[in-house]
Each structure stands twice: as C-alpha cells, then as structure tokens.
Amino acid sequence: MSKRDIKSMTLRELGDYFSSIGEREFRAKQVFSWLHDGATAFDVMTNISEALRKRLDREFVITVPELVEKHVSELDGTIKFLWRMTDGSAVESVLMEYEHGNTVCISSQAGCRMGCAFCASAIGGLVRNLQASEILDQVLFSQMESGRKVSNIVIMGIGEPLDNFDNVMLFLELINHPSGMNIGARRISLSTCGLIENIDKLSEYSIQLTLTVSLHAPDDETRTRLMPINRDNGVDNLLKACGRYFAKTGRRVSYEYALIDGVNDTPRHAELLSDKLRNSGGHVNIIPLSDVPERKLRGSSVESIKAFTKILKHNGVNCTVRRSLGRDIAASCGQLRTRLSQTT
Ligand code: SAH
C-alpha cells in the first residue's frame, strides 16, 4: 500500500487520524505546524514521541521537491526555480520582488492541456495534476531556498488551476491556515484561461481571492485562434460568467491581455475590448508578449502597446502595462515549462 501524502491533509483530517489511533488531537496541530514550517522528515518533530514518529514514517510520506535549477535575474533579482517532484515530473516557480513584498508565481499542474498558441507551458501537453502539497511546497521551499518571506501568491505558473480544481481549493485552505503559512486569500490571485463551469463553482466558495481571466482577445475569431478553450467557452459567455462571479463574491475580475503583433493589437481590437469591458469595472493587465522560441507569434511594438492602452483609457477602461520580470532567465509570463529549462 502506498503511503499517504500527509501535507495534503487538513488539520481536521490529521485530528481524525490521531483520534483513530488513540492519540490526543493536539498532536495534529503539532504535526501540521512542523510540516508547514518546512520539516522534511518526521524525526525532527521532537515534541512527539519516537514511537509515534516511527509510526508516522511508516504510514505517511512528506513531499519534498528537489531543487534542480535556480536562476537569479541580473536585471531585477527575480529567481526562477525548477523543482523535481517525487515521481520525476518537474515544474517551475518564480519569486519576484515588488515594493509591497515578495510574490511567488506557482504552478498548478505539470504541463497543461489547454494548448494556447503563445504559451510555453502547453508544449508537450499535460503530464499530471499537482497535489495540494506540491502546490504548497513551491511557496514553502521558494521561501526557504531564497531566505525571502513570501507575502503574495499568484497561481499563474504552469497549468490551468481550474482544471485541477479540488487540489487547488485544498491548497488554498492549507496555505490560509493560521497554524500553517497563514497567507490570506486577499493576497492570492488565481489566473484561468476561462473554464466557465469552474468559475461558477469557485464563486460558490466566496473566497476573497483575485480572479484573473486570460482574455487576450475581445472577439471569438481572434480568441479561438489563440486559445482552443474559446471554441466551447466563447468570449460573451465567459464575460457573463465573470459578471456572475463579481455579483456573487463582490470581487472584481481582472483580465490579462498579451499584445501580439498584428493578431490582437489593432485599434479595432482595443475599441471592441473597451465595449465589452466598459461596464464591468474590471481591470486589464496588458502584458507585452514574452518570447517563446517555439512559437511564431511576436510581441507588439512599444508604439502599438501605447496606442492600445491609450484607446482603453480614453474609453474609461482601467488598465496597466505589466512589467516583465526575469526576462533574462526566461521567467516571464508564459515562459515556464515542465522538464526542460532553456537558460544557462
Ligand atoms: N492557465 C492559466 C494560468 C496561467 S497564467 C491561464 O491561462 O490564465 C499565465 C499567464 O501568462 C496567462 O495569462 C497566459 O495567457 C499568459 N501567457 C502565456 N504565454 C504568454 C506569453 N508568451 N507572453 C505573455 N503572456 C503569456
């Protein structure tokens, strides 16, 4: 029988376990704190008897990602980590420094099956979903490896978080726990390519996180060309789902829009985008397209970015151009990969 992944267990589940073996329930809190403090083995848990530690070791596994590569940007201090999970699959995470604190961008899946035409994470398809513990480990071990305290999280690395819904929800519960890392939902952003059913499902939880939708085009023709998901979940239905999300949670949705030369960056696109978002109150993050060597698409010129932004602002749509961090280490939006890392 394979051992159970103890870091994916909630405090309540741990409590039930300890009760079931005749141990006092407060053991759960002790073990939970050790795990979320970065313990990599049971034998360091010195406030627990040796016999119990041995038993835990027989029944459970503590996930520990192996750090395979670490790249530090000379431009802005951004750090990219490549981790190998216990089964050999690998994911990347990126630690960025902002004025308001350190933000870690984490992956929710090894690989991705969404197939967006501009994104490196989709090359090679989906390998597997990450467990809640493996999503959490990226925050925990980025912090430990860098010595920098993480205050904010963006689930914007490899994978589609709403395609790994249950594990991502469990991760949010674990990371939020006062006996764990205690990072509140208001300091977490989750980005989705637009899985409508799961946006509705997420709204039922009324979590105070920031939902970000990768829109990238205001019309179905352009969006379907870039993002296969749009064939089933067209722009208007997606925006309606975002409206429902706002109505239900009181949290405005943000939109990501990567400007691609000659594809989605014309004044016509800017006007149409304004029409669709004007009354949503949503914020648009304009992202200069990051280079992905395998992809033929190129980023828009500085002039086109300026012109596009000007039209949105003129039409009363809130927008900012996102600063690209970690460009020299291939750590920018859409450049993260499963397995191979291309920087030296
Ligand atoms: N699957 C989720 C989470 C990934 S977040 C999603 O689609 O939102 C990563 C963000 O970077 C998404 O907005 C994605 O569309 C964007 N992105 C992907 N490739 C990019 C590229 N080459 N340049 C800029 N942004 C890119």
Boltz pocket constraint, residues with backbone or C-beta under 6 A from the ligand:
constraints:
  - pocket:
      binder: B
      contacts: [[A, 114], [A, 116], [A, 118], [A, 119], [A, 120], [A, 155], [A, 156], [A, 157], [A, 158], [A, 159], [A, 160], [A, 161], [A, 191], [A, 192], [A, 193], [A, 194], [A, 212], [A, 213], [A, 214], [A, 256], [A, 258], [A, 287], [A, 288], [A, 289], [A, 290], [A, 291], [A, 292], [A, 333], [A, 334], [A, 335]]
      max_distance: 6.0
